[in-house]
């Protein structure tokens, strides 16, 4: 039977040890704040002020109007106009430009004849920026094409009513302006909690083993379960505090809307903290010292982040890696957090596809960690 007095003393001892470690204290306070700001702003896939050069061999009023029309967005930053073909290619080679627009001679004549073509050259080394920027440029060129054709029909004195046309209307749900920060910032909460708590739990017990104090605690009347809970309860509370700080920053400072239930989000975070502490406990149980714990934590953290859908869609993964991502708790928390923040998704919609698997994984990881931990005590 668990003794409340012994457990209380163990928790108090763990808090005292934690606050004496200035580095650990700074990590638990400063890292969530600094990393939330850095990652939310740095992990921005929006194409803004993309360096662009233009090789305009036509140099007519029509080509200049076309150029003004397609580069009017903030997406493009014209770093060179009317450059030569050699200078255009050199700018792409040197990296001073990510995008190049080639307007051939005779462009204005071809526009009047209805068969004008331009060429878009893209620096594919930065595929994310290249894809977004070239897509904007193609949309602008298509809009200009429609405008020119309508003006020509109007000049001929014909009505545009009878002309065949296809109209499309795009409606973006949940994130109308397609801000990448709204997608990334909630995910930062899951990533930081995962990295910090797993690291704290793994290093805490490994440090005790390295210093020799772990064996001393085993010799005391405290029971294995009380020792385990006394170790993990403080880090669970610290994780909850970090989640509150990060969530407040995401909503209040970064302006990401929180459309769903705070209670649903809190339940998911508690389950995730439970799972992460269990995995950290498992790492500590198989590590003889802090160095081994850090290496194992590093080895597991990066694949978990990359495979969970934090940045890249899981649907692009090979089938084997997709199956691996199904047993990563962060995969489910990311879907829950983004659903609660952006979609306002409720408990009923999240329970079966996300909360239930997350709960099962939390029980598995925590049980394995406890069993391995108790075996080392024996």
N, C-alpha and C positions, 0 to 999 in steps of 0.2 A: 504494500500500500504506500502511496506517495505521501511523504510528510510535507505539509505546507511550510513548516518552519525551515526545514532543510532546503526546500526548493527556493524559498524567499532569500535565504542566505546565499545560495548559489547564484541567483539572479543578481543580487546586490554585488557580489564579488565580481561577476562578469561585467557589470556596468562600470565598476570602479576600474577594472583592468582596461576596459575600452577607453575610458576618458583619460587614463594615464598615457595611453599611446597617442601622442599628438598627431602623428602621421595618419593613423587610422581615423582619428576624429576629423582631421581636415578632409580626408577622402570622403567621409560620409556626408559632410556638409557642403564642401566647395565643389566636388566633382559633379553632383547632380545639377547644381546651378549653372556652372560654367559649361558643362557638356550639353545641357539642354539648349543653351543659347547658340553655342558653336555648331552643333550638329543640325539644329533646326534651320539655321541660316545657310550653313555650308552645303547641306544635302538638298540643294535647290535645283531642280531640273528644268525650271522655266528658262526659256531662251530670251534673254534680254541683252541689248547692246552687243549683238554678235558682230565682230569685226568683218566688214564686207567691202570688197573692191568691185569696181564696175569697169568693164572694158566695152566702151560704146564706140564702135566703128562707124555707126550711122551718123551720129552727131547732128540730128535734125530735131525740130520741134516735137515731132511725134515720139521719138525715142526718149527725149527728156520728159515728156508727159508720162510716158509709160514708166520710166524710172521713178518719177515722183510718186506715182500711184502705188507701185508695188513696195516701195521702201518707206512709206509714210509711218509705219508702225514703230514703236519703241524697240522692237525686236532687233532692228538693224542699226549698226553704227558704221556709216560710210567712211572708211579710212582712206579711200582712193577712188577718184572718178576719172573716166576717160583715160585709163592707163592702157599701155600696150598689152598684147597677148603675153609677151615674155614677162613683163612686170606682174601680170595677174598670176601666172603660174609660179613666179618666184615668191610672191606674197603667200601663196598656199604652202609652198615648200618650207619657207622660213617660219611659218606659224603666225605671221603678222595679220593674217586674215583667215577666217574659218569658212567663209563663203565667198563665191565669186559669181558675178552675173555677166554673161557674155552676150552682147547685142551685136549681131553681124551687120555689115554694111548692106544697104538696101532694105532695112527693116521697115521703114516708113512706106516704101512701095509695096512690100509684101502685106502690110497691114491693110492697105486699100484693096489689094487683090484677094484678101481673105486667107492668106497662107503664110503668116509670119511665124517665125520660130526664134526662140532664145535658148541659151544653154546655161544651166545652173551647175557650177562646179563646187563640190562639197569636200571639206576636209574630214574624211571618214575616221580619222584617228580618234576624234571625240564624237562617237556615234550618237550619244544622247542629244547633245547640242545640235549636231548636224541634222538629225532627223526632225527635230522640232523646228529649227530655223528654215530648212528647205520646205517643210510642209506649209509654213506661213507664207513663204514666197510663192509657192505653187497656188495657194488659195488666192493670193492677191493678183497673180497673173490671170487666173481663171475669171476673177471678178472684172478685171480690165477687159478681157476678151468679150464678156457679155455686154459691157458698156459700149465698146466700139461697134459691135454688131447692131445694137439697138440704135445707136446714133446714125449708122449707115442706112438702116432701114427707114429711119425718120427722114433723112435727107432725100431719099428717093420718093418721099411722099406716100409711103405705105404705112398701114397700121400694123402695130405689133400684136394686136389682139388675136389675129388668126394664126400666128406662127406657133408651131409645135414647141413646147418647152416642158421641162421637168423642174419643179421647184422642190427643194428640200429644206426642212427646218430642223435645226438641232436644238434640243433642250437638254441641258446638263443638270442632273439631279444632285443634290447634297453639296456640291462644290461648284457653283455656277461659273466662277472665274477660273476654274482649274488651277488653283494655287497649290503648288507642290508642297508648300509649308504646311497646309492643312492636312496633307497626307502624311508628311514625315514627322511633324512634331508629336502627335500622339504615340507614334511608334517609338520615339526616343524614350518615352517613359518606360515602355516594356524592356527595351534594350538595356537601359541603365540599371533598372532593378535587377535584371538577370545577371549582368556582369558584376555589380557591386555585392549583391547578397550571396551569390555563389562563391565569390572570392572571399568574402568575410567569413562565411561558414567553414570553408575549406582551410583557410589560414589560421583561424582561431584554434582549432584542435591540433593542427599540425605544429603550431607554435608551442603549445603546451608539451607536446611530445619532444620537440627539439630542446626545450629548456629543462626537461625532466620533471616538471610540475604535474604532468598528466598522471604519472605513476603515483605521485604523492596523493592526488585526489582519489585515485582508485583505492588507496589504503584507508581512507577515511570511511566513516559509517554511511556516507551518502550512497544511494543506490544508483545503478546505471541509468534508470529512467529519469531520476531526478537530476543527475549530472547532464544528461542529454537535453532535457527541457530547460535547465538553467543556462545551458550554452546557447540554445536557439531562440528562446523567448526575447532576449534583448535585441537580437538581430532582426527578428520579426517586427518588433516595435520600431526599430530604426528604419526598416524598409517601408513600413506604413507611413512614417513621417516623411521620408524621401518622396514617396508617391504623392503625398499631399502637397509638398513643396513644388514638385515638377508639374503636377496638375494645375496648381494655381498659376504658375508661370505660363503654361501653355495657353490657358484661357485668358488670364489677365494681361500678360505682357505680349504674347505673340498673337493674340486675337483669334485663336481657333475656337469656333463655337462648340459648346457642350449642349447638344440637343436631347440627349437621352437621360436616363435615370442615374443619379449619383450612387444610389444604393446598388444597382446592378453592377456598376463599375467597381464599387468597393468590394462586393462579393468576389468578383473575378480576380481582383488584385490580391485579396487574401488567399484565395486558392493558389494563385501563381506564386506568391511568396512562400507558401507551404511547400510547393513543388520544388522551388529553387533552393530553399534551405535543405531539402532532402537530397538533392543532387550534390550540393556542397558538402553535406555530411558524408555522402558516399565517397566523394573525392578525398576528403580528409582521412577516411578510414583506410583507404588503400595507399596513403602517402606516409612516408616515414619522417618527412621534414617539410619545411615551408617551400623549399625549392621544387620539390616534386609536386606539391600541391599547386604551385603557380604554373608549372609546365602543363600539368593536366588540365587546369582551368583554361589556360590559353589554347590548348589543343581542342577543347570542346566548345569554347565560346564563339570563335569565329565561324566555324561551320554552322553552328546553331543560328547565328545572326544572318548569314548568307542564305541559308535554306529555309528560313521561316517566312520569307516574304517581306522582310523589313524594307528592302530596296527593290529587289527584282521579283517579278511575278513567279510564283511557284509553278504555274502551268508551263513555264519554259524549261523546267528541269527535266532531265532524263527520268524515266519511270522509276528506276531504282532509288534515285535521290529523292524523288517525290514521296515514295513510301517512307524513306528515312525521315523526311520532314513531318510526317504524320505523328511521330513519337517525340517531337520537340514541343515542350509546353509553350514556348514563345509564339509558335505558329498560331495557336488558338487565342492567346491573349491579344495579339496584334489585330485579329479580326474582330474581337470583342471591343477593344478600345476604339478602333476606327469606326465600328458600327455605332457605338454609343455616342461618340463625339459628333460625327458627321451625319449619320442617318437617323439618330434617335431610336435605334433598335432597342427593343425591350427584352425582358427576361424570357418571355415565352418564345420569341424567335431565336434567341441565342442559346437556350438550354441544350437542346438535343445536338445541334451540329458543333457547338464550341464549348459550352460550360461543362457538359457531361464528360467529353473526352479529356478536358483539362483536369477535372476532378479525379478521373481514373488515373491519369498520369501522375498527379500529385500523390495519390495514395501509393502507387507503385514505387515511385522514387523515394518517398519518405520511408516506406516499409523496408526497402532494400538498404537504405542508409542506416536505419535503426538496427537491422539484423547484422549488418557488417560491423557496425560500431560496437554492438554488444559482443560479437565474436572476438573482436580485438581486446575487449575488456577481459574476456575469459582466458 
